[in-house]
Amino acid sequence: MKKILFLIVLLTTISVHARPGLLDKLGLENDFDTPPSVDEAFDFSAQIKDPQTLLARWNIAEGNYLYRDKIRFEILDNSQVQIQDFSLPAGENKMDETFGLTEVYQHSTEIVLPISRDNTAQKIELKAYYQGCSETFHICYPPTEKTVLLTLPATTDDVTSSKLDSTATSQLTVPQQDRIAQSLTEDSLFKILIGFFGLGLLLAFTPCVFPMIPILSGIIVGEGDHITTHRAFILSLTYVLAMSITYTAAGVLTGLMGENIQAMLQNPWIIGSFSALFVILALSMFGLFELQLPHALQHRLHQIGHQQQGGHIVGAALMGLLSGLIVGPCLAPPLAGALIFIGQQGDPVLGGSALFSLSMGMGLPLLIMGTSAGTLLPKAGDWMNSIKTFFGVLMLALAIWMLERIIPGWVCLLLWGMLFIISAVYLGALNTLRIDSNGWEKLWKGLGVILLIYGGLLMIGGASGSHNIWQPLQGIASEKQSNSEISTGLNFTQVSNLTELNQQLSQTNSPTMLDFYADWCVDCKRMEATTFQDTGVVVALASINTLQLDMTDNTAEHKAMLKEFGIFGPPTLLFFDANGNEHTQYRLIGSVTASELLQHIEQLPSIAR
């Protein structure tokens, strides 16, 4: 326990000292002994967000503020490019010594500038006018002008203000992942860590974390009747810390390298090996054999006073490491926001701290559940054997669940059917009840009969080509409806690289939606079975060109696509107008429901009716 606490303190100390100016996030240190220059106080930059949109940004140093009503823009010496109506973000009310009660911006702010233009590639000069003050040094800066040179790309058709809904464009909603990335720059370190911890708690109740519950439970149950609350806490904390550190390291490397480390590990050999490990653990829980450390290592551990417990802690740590990398690969807006920040700012310490806080939030329910198991689980007797058998079945279920990423769906249905039928037999589905059977025996037999019937349906469904465990007879039903016009969900056209995508975009006069998908992506599978099967979604996207990149194999071409668009993995939805220009501000990262997607579609300028 002391070693674990020492590790936490050490990591915290490194995080604080490794990043210059990080204490400023805590409000404990100031970078300026003298008033900063206007460029240091208000670091202005601008970039091209898409061919019809510019993005202006100020990074405002701590202790300074910018007047909202003093901000304006113009394009110099170019009659072909004009700034359209835009709205300024709401500021904070402040009683100013010079101007009285006024709205100001502190920390940082971004302003979206829609433009009208012709279709030629050209250089433009964006000039920004602004003024601000230093609250720390009680001085006000004179009105400031800043000019930035930008290069607009060519477009296929003239893009004028008549083709854009200026009202909708001026009220663009910033995607959640971009807002989170911005908050990493603006907020204090304390707010960042608390916020990401809370987001992690929310992610704890998603498919990213669910598979880890039986793994941790199996580790604790494996202790047998010697488990105590303290011991369960140590094992749970070890598992959660290992999972969090791995999750953080993988995230930081993803942000710095631009490649999803977890996605790189989703190959058949690794997934197959991990599934085999779950099968071995399940057989061990069934009592077929006992997993033990090598005798020499056991003897060494015994000498240092840990006996076999040390091995169990090492095992918990290893399972935590592997779980973070392989079991639960997912991409949610909080994770994507941190990765975007790391990639753009190159600050792995702050981004890594946010990811560690996020993963600890994800692990808190696991820690509570694992610790409680030390109290709630029976300590001895036949009940313990039943509990071990139950978790053995869960381990087999996990093995099948992971194999779903790499083997055909109908094969998975056959495996699920076999597991359900065998479990039903063990529950007594085929046994005859005695006249004096008690209520528990009747309950177990009833559950066994249900599992037996459902297992049979799964076997039939698998044999008929169905892929859906919740609708095992879908294959039979779809065969009967093969000649009908009944919708079977969105019909995606597959693309595998940038060349094919550009060809599709150039050949259509309709807006386009691009779906990044992978078989090993849990949220992708859920969206495939629910969101994209929804009738409302199918109707709303009927006139839209729907493309899909299946990056299950994670090839070099797939990685090039991810790098081109600056994203980290599936599920991600991108939207393009009829000219093939992406609405970058309307990206969707992470799982979305049908209602959320419909609401999002209504906001798209090129799709909304």
C-alpha positions in Angstrom: 0.0 0.0 0.0 2.9 2.4 0.9 4.5 1.7 -2.5 1.3 2.5 -4.3 0.8 5.8 -2.4 4.4 6.7 -3.1 3.9 6.0 -6.9 0.8 8.3 -6.9 2.8 11.1 -5.2 5.7 10.6 -7.5 3.5 10.8 -10.6 1.8 13.9 -9.3 5.2 15.6 -8.5 6.5 14.8 -12.0 3.3 16.1 -13.6 3.7 19.5 -11.8 7.4 20.0 -12.4 7.7 18.6 -15.9 5.6 21.3 -17.6 6.9 24.9 -17.6 4.3 27.3 -16.3 2.1 24.5 -15.0 1.9 26.1 -11.6 0.1 29.0 -13.3 -2.7 26.6 -13.9 -3.0 26.3 -10.1 -2.7 30.0 -9.7 0.5 29.6 -7.6 3.0 31.3 -9.9 3.1 34.2 -12.4 5.2 34.1 -15.5 5.6 37.9 -15.6 7.5 40.1 -13.2 6.9 43.1 -15.4 3.8 43.9 -17.5 3.8 41.6 -20.6 3.8 43.1 -24.1 0.5 43.3 -25.9 1.5 40.2 -28.0 2.4 38.2 -24.8 -0.9 39.3 -23.2 -3.1 38.6 -26.2 -1.6 36.0 -28.5 -3.6 36.3 -31.7 -3.7 33.7 -34.5 -6.0 32.8 -37.4 -6.4 29.8 -39.6 -8.6 28.5 -42.4 -11.2 26.2 -40.8 -12.7 25.2 -44.2 -12.9 26.9 -47.7 -15.8 29.1 -46.5 -14.8 29.7 -42.9 -12.0 31.4 -41.0 -11.2 30.9 -37.4 -9.7 33.7 -35.3 -8.3 32.9 -31.8 -6.8 34.7 -28.9 -4.8 33.0 -26.2 -5.1 35.4 -23.3 -2.4 35.3 -20.6 -3.5 34.9 -17.0 -4.5 38.3 -15.4 -5.5 40.0 -18.7 -8.8 40.5 -20.4 -10.0 41.5 -23.9 -12.9 43.9 -24.5 -15.7 42.1 -26.5 -17.0 45.3 -28.1 -13.6 46.4 -29.4 -13.1 43.4 -31.7 -13.6 43.7 -35.4 -12.1 42.2 -38.6 -11.6 43.1 -42.3 -10.0 41.5 -45.4 -7.4 43.9 -46.9 -7.3 44.7 -50.6 -9.4 41.9 -51.9 -12.9 42.5 -53.3 -13.4 38.8 -54.1 -13.4 37.8 -50.4 -15.8 39.3 -47.9 -16.5 38.5 -44.3 -20.2 37.7 -43.7 -22.2 38.4 -40.6 -20.8 36.6 -37.6 -21.6 36.5 -33.9 -19.2 37.0 -31.0 -19.2 34.5 -28.1 -20.8 35.7 -24.9 -18.2 37.3 -22.6 -18.0 37.8 -18.8 -19.5 41.0 -17.2 -16.8 43.1 -15.6 -16.8 46.5 -13.9 -14.0 48.3 -15.8 -12.4 51.5 -14.5 -12.4 53.0 -17.9 -15.6 51.8 -19.6 -17.8 50.8 -16.7 -19.8 47.6 -16.8 -18.7 45.8 -20.0 -18.3 42.3 -21.5 -14.7 40.9 -21.6 -12.9 37.7 -22.6 -10.5 36.1 -20.2 -8.2 33.1 -20.8 -9.0 32.3 -24.5 -11.7 32.8 -27.1 -12.4 31.7 -30.7 -14.5 33.5 -33.3 -15.8 31.8 -36.4 -15.8 34.0 -39.5 -17.9 32.9 -42.5 -16.8 34.3 -45.8 -18.1 34.7 -49.4 -15.5 34.2 -52.1 -14.9 33.0 -55.7 -13.5 29.6 -56.5 -9.8 30.4 -57.1 -7.0 29.7 -54.7 -5.7 33.0 -53.4 -3.8 34.7 -50.6 -5.7 37.0 -48.2 -4.8 39.3 -45.4 -7.0 39.1 -42.4 -6.7 42.2 -40.1 -8.0 42.1 -36.5 -8.6 45.1 -34.3 -8.8 44.6 -30.5 -8.0 46.2 -27.2 -7.5 44.8 -23.7 -6.1 45.5 -20.2 -4.0 43.9 -17.6 -5.8 43.4 -14.3 -2.6 42.2 -12.6 -0.6 45.4 -13.4 -3.6 47.8 -13.6 -2.7 49.0 -17.1 -4.7 49.2 -20.3 -3.1 48.6 -23.7 -3.8 50.9 -26.7 -6.0 49.7 -29.5 -4.1 47.0 -31.4 -4.1 45.8 -35.0 -2.8 42.5 -36.2 -2.6 41.2 -39.7 -2.3 37.5 -40.6 -1.6 36.1 -44.1 -3.8 33.1 -45.1 -4.0 31.0 -48.3 -7.5 30.0 -49.4 -7.7 26.7 -51.3 -9.5 26.5 -54.6 -13.1 25.2 -54.7 -15.0 23.4 -57.5 -17.8 26.0 -57.7 -18.3 29.6 -56.7 -19.0 29.9 -53.1 -21.0 33.0 -52.3 -23.1 34.2 -49.4 -26.2 33.1 -51.3 -25.1 29.5 -51.1 -24.6 29.7 -47.3 -27.1 30.2 -44.6 -25.3 33.0 -42.9 -27.4 32.8 -39.8 -26.7 29.1 -39.3 -23.1 29.6 -40.1 -22.7 32.5 -37.7 -24.1 30.3 -34.9 -21.9 27.3 -35.5 -21.8 24.9 -32.7 -18.3 23.8 -31.7 -18.1 20.0 -31.4 -17.8 18.6 -27.9 -14.3 17.3 -28.5 -13.1 20.7 -29.7 -14.7 22.5 -26.7 -12.9 20.0 -24.4 -9.6 20.6 -26.2 -10.1 24.4 -25.8 -10.9 24.0 -22.1 -7.5 22.3 -21.6 -5.9 25.6 -22.7 -8.3 27.9 -20.8 -9.1 26.3 -17.5 -7.0 25.9 -14.4 -5.3 22.5 -13.8 -7.6 21.8 -10.9 -10.7 22.4 -13.0 -9.3 20.3 -15.8 -8.5 17.3 -13.6 -11.9 17.5 -11.7 -13.8 17.9 -15.0 -12.1 14.9 -16.7 -12.6 12.8 -13.6 -16.3 13.5 -13.8 -16.4 12.7 -17.5 -14.6 9.5 -16.7 -17.3 8.6 -14.2 -19.9 9.0 -17.0 -17.8 6.8 -19.4 -17.7 4.1 -16.6 -21.2 3.2 -17.6 -20.5 2.6 -21.3 -19.4 -0.5 -23.2 -15.8 0.7 -22.8 -15.8 -0.4 -19.2 -18.4 -3.1 -18.9 -16.1 -5.9 -20.1 -13.7 -5.1 -17.2 -16.2 -5.9 -14.5 -16.1 -9.7 -14.9 -12.3 -9.6 -15.3 -11.8 -7.8 -12.0 -14.4 -9.9 -10.3 -12.7 -13.0 -11.5 -9.4 -11.9 -10.1 -11.0 -11.3 -6.7 -13.0 -14.6 -6.8 -9.7 -16.3 -7.7 -8.4 -15.5 -4.2 -10.8 -18.1 -2.8 -12.0 -18.1 0.8 -9.0 -16.1 1.9 -10.3 -12.8 0.4 -10.7 -9.9 2.8 -12.0 -6.3 2.2 -8.5 -4.9 2.5 -7.1 -7.5 0.1 -10.0 -6.9 -2.4 -9.2 -3.2 -2.2 -5.5 -3.7 -2.9 -6.2 -6.0 -5.9 -8.9 -3.6 -7.2 -6.6 -0.5 -6.8 -3.7 -2.4 -8.5 -6.0 -3.3 -11.5 -7.4 0.2 -11.8 -4.1 2.0 -11.5 -2.5 -0.4 -14.1 -5.5 0.2 -16.5 -5.3 3.9 -16.0 -1.6 4.2 -16.5 -1.8 2.1 -19.7 -4.8 4.1 -20.9 -2.9 7.3 -20.3 0.3 6.2 -21.9 -1.6 4.9 -25.0 -3.5 8.2 -25.2 -0.3 10.3 -25.0 1.4 8.3 -27.6 -1.7 8.5 -29.8 -1.7 12.3 -29.5 2.0 12.7 -30.2 2.2 10.1 -33.0 -1.2 10.7 -34.6 -1.9 7.0 -34.5 -4.3 5.1 -32.3 -2.1 2.7 -30.3 -5.2 0.7 -29.2 -6.3 0.3 -32.7 -2.9 -1.0 -33.7 -3.4 -3.8 -31.2 -6.7 -4.9 -32.6 -5.3 -7.6 -34.9 -6.4 -11.3 -35.0 -3.3 -12.7 -33.4 -3.5 -10.4 -30.3 -7.3 -10.7 -29.9 -7.1 -14.4 -30.4 -4.4 -14.8 -27.8 -6.3 -12.7 -25.3 -9.5 -14.7 -25.9 -7.5 -17.9 -25.4 -6.3 -16.4 -22.1 -9.9 -15.9 -21.0 -10.7 -19.5 -21.9 -7.7 -20.7 -19.8 -8.9 -18.6 -16.9 -12.4 -20.0 -17.2 -11.2 -23.6 -17.2 -9.2 -22.8 -14.1 -12.3 -21.5 -12.4 -14.1 -24.6 -13.4 -11.5 -26.5 -11.4 -9.9 -28.3 -14.3 -6.5 -27.1 -13.2 -4.9 -24.5 -10.9 -2.9 -21.6 -12.1 0.3 -21.1 -10.1 3.5 -19.2 -10.5 6.7 -21.1 -11.2 8.0 -22.8 -8.1 11.2 -20.7 -8.1 9.3 -17.5 -8.2 6.8 -18.7 -5.5 9.8 -19.5 -3.3 11.3 -16.1 -3.8 8.0 -14.4 -3.1 7.7 -16.5 0.0 11.1 -15.4 1.2 10.1 -11.7 1.0 7.0 -12.3 2.9 4.4 -12.1 0.2 3.9 -15.7 -0.6 1.4 -16.2 -3.5 -0.3 -12.9 -2.8 2.4 -11.1 -4.6 1.8 -13.1 -7.7 -1.9 -12.3 -7.6 -1.1 -8.6 -7.4 1.2 -8.9 -10.3 -1.5 -10.8 -12.1 -4.0 -8.0 -11.4 -1.6 -5.4 -12.7 -1.0 -7.4 -15.9 -4.7 -7.8 -16.5 -5.2 -4.1 -15.9 -2.5 -3.3 -18.4 -3.9 -5.6 -21.0 -7.5 -4.5 -20.3 -6.6 -0.9 -21.0 -5.0 -1.7 -24.3 -7.1 -4.5 -25.8 -10.4 -5.2 -24.0 -12.0 -1.8 -24.1 -10.8 0.3 -27.1 -13.2 3.3 -27.4 -13.2 6.8 -28.6 -15.4 9.3 -26.8 -15.4 13.1 -27.0 -13.5 13.6 -23.7 -10.8 11.3 -24.9 -10.7 12.8 -28.3 -10.6 16.3 -26.8 -7.5 15.4 -24.8 -5.8 13.8 -27.8 -6.6 16.8 -30.0 -5.0 19.1 -27.4 -1.9 16.8 -27.1 -1.5 16.7 -30.9 -2.0 20.4 -31.4 -0.1 21.8 -28.4 2.5 19.1 -28.0 1.9 19.1 -24.2 1.9 15.4 -23.1 2.1 16.3 -19.4 -1.1 18.3 -19.2 -2.9 16.1 -21.7 -1.6 13.0 -20.0 -2.7 14.3 -16.6 -6.2 14.9 -18.0 -6.3 11.3 -19.5 -5.1 9.8 -16.2 -7.8 11.7 -14.3 -10.3 10.5 -16.9 -9.3 6.9 -16.6 -9.3 7.1 -12.8 -12.9 8.3 -13.0 -13.7 5.3 -15.3 -12.0 3.1 -12.7 -13.8 4.4 -9.6 -16.9 2.2 -10.0 -14.6 -0.8 -10.6 -12.7 0.1 -7.4 -15.9 0.3 -5.4 -17.3 -2.9 -6.9 -14.1 -4.8 -6.4 -13.7 -3.7 -2.8 -17.3 -4.5 -2.0 -16.8 -7.9 -3.4 -14.4 -8.6 -0.6 -17.2 -8.2 1.8 -20.2 -9.5 -0.1 -18.7 -12.7 -1.6 -19.0 -15.9 0.4 -15.8 -17.0 2.1 -16.2 -20.7 2.1 -18.4 -23.7 1.2 -20.2 -24.8 -1.9 -21.3 -21.2 -2.6 -17.7 -20.3 -3.5 -17.5 -23.1 -6.0 -20.8 -21.8 -7.6 -19.4 -18.3 -7.7 -16.2 -19.4 -9.4 -18.3 -21.4 -11.9 -20.4 -18.3 -12.6 -17.4 -16.1 -13.3 -15.9 -18.9 -15.4 -18.9 -18.6 -17.6 -18.5 -14.8 -17.8 -14.8 -15.4 -18.8 -16.0 -17.6 -21.7 -18.6 -14.9 -22.6 -15.8 -12.4 -22.7 -13.7 -14.6 -25.0 -16.6 -14.9 -27.4 -17.3 -11.2 -27.2 -13.7 -10.4 -28.2 -13.7 -12.9 -31.0 -16.7 -11.1 -32.5 -14.2 -8.5 -33.7 -12.3 -11.0 -35.9 -14.6 -13.9 -36.9 -17.9 -13.9 -38.9 -21.0 -13.0 -37.0 -22.8 -16.3 -37.7 -19.9 -18.2 -36.1 -20.2 -16.0 -33.1 -23.9 -16.9 -32.9 -23.0 -20.6 -32.9 -20.5 -20.0 -30.1 -23.1 -18.0 -28.0 -25.6 -20.7 -28.6 -23.2 -23.4 -27.4 -22.4 -21.4 -24.3 -26.1 -20.8 -23.4 -27.0 -24.5 -24.0 -24.1 -25.8 -21.9 -25.0 -23.3 -19.1 -28.6 -24.4 -19.3 -27.6 -28.0 -18.8 -25.6 -27.1 -15.7 -28.6 -25.1 -14.3 -30.6 -28.3 -14.5 -32.8 -27.5 -17.6 -32.9 -31.2 -18.5 -33.2 -32.5 -15.0 -36.5 -33.7 -13.5 -37.7 -31.7 -10.5 -38.4 -33.7 -7.3 -41.8 -33.4 -5.7 -40.2 -31.7 -2.7 -38.0 -29.3 -4.8 -37.6 -25.9 -3.1 -38.1 -22.5 -4.8 -34.4 -22.0 -5.7 -34.3 -25.3 -7.6 -37.4 -24.4 -9.5 -35.9 -20.9 -10.3 -32.6 -22.3 -11.6 -34.5 -24.9 -13.7 -36.7 -22.1 -15.1 -33.7 -20.0 -16.0 -32.0 -23.0 -17.5 -35.0 -23.8 -19.7 -35.0 -20.1 -21.0 -31.3 -20.3 -21.7 -31.8 -23.7 -23.5 -34.5 -22.3 -25.7 -32.6 -19.1 -26.5 -29.4 -21.0 -27.1 -31.3 -23.2 -29.6 -32.6 -20.0 -31.4 -29.0 -18.7 -31.5 -27.8 -22.0 -33.1 -30.6 -21.8 -35.7 -29.9 -18.1 -36.4 -26.2 -18.8 -36.8 -26.9 -21.6 -39.2 -29.2 -19.3 -41.3 -26.6 -16.6 -41.5 -27.8 -14.1 -38.9 -25.3 -11.9 -37.1 -27.4 -10.3 -34.4 -27.4 -12.0 -30.9 -30.6 -10.0 -30.0 -32.4 -11.0 -33.2 -31.1 -14.4 -33.9 -33.8 -15.2 -36.5 -33.1 -12.1 -38.5 -31.4 -14.1 -41.2 -34.5 -16.2 -41.8 -36.7 -13.1 -41.8 -34.5 -11.1 -44.1 -34.5 -14.0 -46.6 -38.3 -13.9 -46.8 -38.2 -10.2 -47.3 -35.3 -10.2 -49.8 -37.7 -9.3 -52.7 -39.5 -6.6 -50.8 -38.7 -2.9 -50.4 -38.6 -3.0 -46.7 -35.6 -0.9 -45.4 -32.8 -2.8 -43.8 -31.0 0.4 -42.6 -28.6 2.8 -44.2 -26.8 1.5 -47.3 -23.2 2.6 -47.1 -20.8 2.7 -50.1 -17.4 1.5 -49.0 -14.2 3.5 -49.5 -10.8 2.3 -48.5 -8.5 5.3 -49.1 -8.3 9.0 -49.8 -8.4 8.5 -53.6 -11.6 6.6 -53.5 -13.1 9.2 -51.1 -12.2 12.1 -53.4 -13.6 10.2 -56.4 -16.9 9.7 -54.5 -17.0 13.4 -53.4 -16.4 14.6 -57.0 -18.9 12.3 -58.6 -21.9 13.4 -56.5 -23.9 16.6 -56.3 -25.3 15.7 -52.9 -24.0 16.2 -49.4 -22.0 13.3 -48.0 -21.7 11.6 -44.7 -18.6 9.5 -44.0 -18.6 6.9 -41.3 -15.4 5.6 -39.8 -16.1 2.0 -38.7 -14.3 -1.1 -37.4 -15.5 -4.5 -36.3 -13.4 -4.2 -33.1 -15.2 -0.9 -32.2 -17.9 -1.7 -29.7 -19.8 1.6 -30.2 -19.6 1.1 -34.0 -21.3 -2.2 -33.7 -24.0 -0.7 -31.5 -24.6 2.2 -33.9 -24.8 -0.3 -36.8 -27.5 -2.3 -35.0 -29.5 0.7 -33.7 -28.8 4.2 -35.0 -28.3 3.3 -38.6 -31.3 0.9 -38.6 -33.7 3.7 -37.4 -36.4 4.5 -39.9 -36.2 8.2 -39.1 -32.4 8.3 -39.8 -32.9 6.3 -43.1 -35.5 8.8 -44.3 -33.5 11.9 -43.2 -30.4 10.6 -45.0 -32.2 9.3 -48.1 -30.9 12.0 -50.4 -27.4 12.0 -48.8 -24.4 10.1 -50.1 -23.4 7.8 -47.3 -19.9 6.5 -47.3 -18.1 4.2 -44.9 -14.4 3.5 -44.2 -14.1 0.0 -42.6 -10.8 0.2 -40.8 -11.0 -3.1 -39.1 -7.6 -4.1 -40.6 -6.1 -0.7 -39.7 -3.9 -0.6 -42.9 -1.5 2.1 -43.9 -4.2 3.6 -46.1 -6.6 3.7 -43.2 -4.0 5.5 -41.0 -3.4 8.0 -43.8 -7.1 8.8 -43.8 -7.1 9.3 -40.0 -4.0 11.6 -40.3 -5.5 13.5 -43.2 -8.6 14.5 -41.2 -6.8 14.7 -37.8 -8.9 12.1 -36.0 -7.9 9.2 -33.9 -10.3 6.4 -34.7 -13.9 5.1 -34.9 -16.7 5.8 -34.4 -16.5 9.2 -36.1 -18.9 10.8 -38.6 -17.8 13.5 -41.0 -20.1 15.6 -43.1 -19.4 17.2 -46.5 -21.4 19.7 -48.6 -22.3 19.1 -52.3 -18.9 20.6 -53.3 -17.0 18.1 -51.2 -16.0 20.6 -48.5 -16.1 19.2 -45.0 -18.2 20.9 -42.3 -15.5 20.4 -39.7 -17.5 22.1 -37.0 -20.2 19.4 -37.4 -18.0 16.3 -36.8 -19.5 13.7 -34.5 -17.0 11.6 -32.4 -18.1 8.7 -30.3 -21.4 6.9 -30.1 -24.6 8.7 -31.0 -28.3 7.6 -30.8 -30.7 8.0 -33.6 -32.4 11.0 -32.0 -29.0 12.7 -31.5 -28.1 12.1 -35.1 -31.4 13.4 -36.4 -31.1 16.6 -34.3 -27.5 17.0 -35.5 -28.6 16.6 -39.2 -31.1 19.4 -38.8 -28.3 21.8 -38.0 -26.3 21.1 -41.1 -26.5 24.0 -43.6 -26.2 21.7 -46.6 -28.7 19.1 -45.4 -31.3 20.9 -43.2 -34.5 21.7 -44.9 
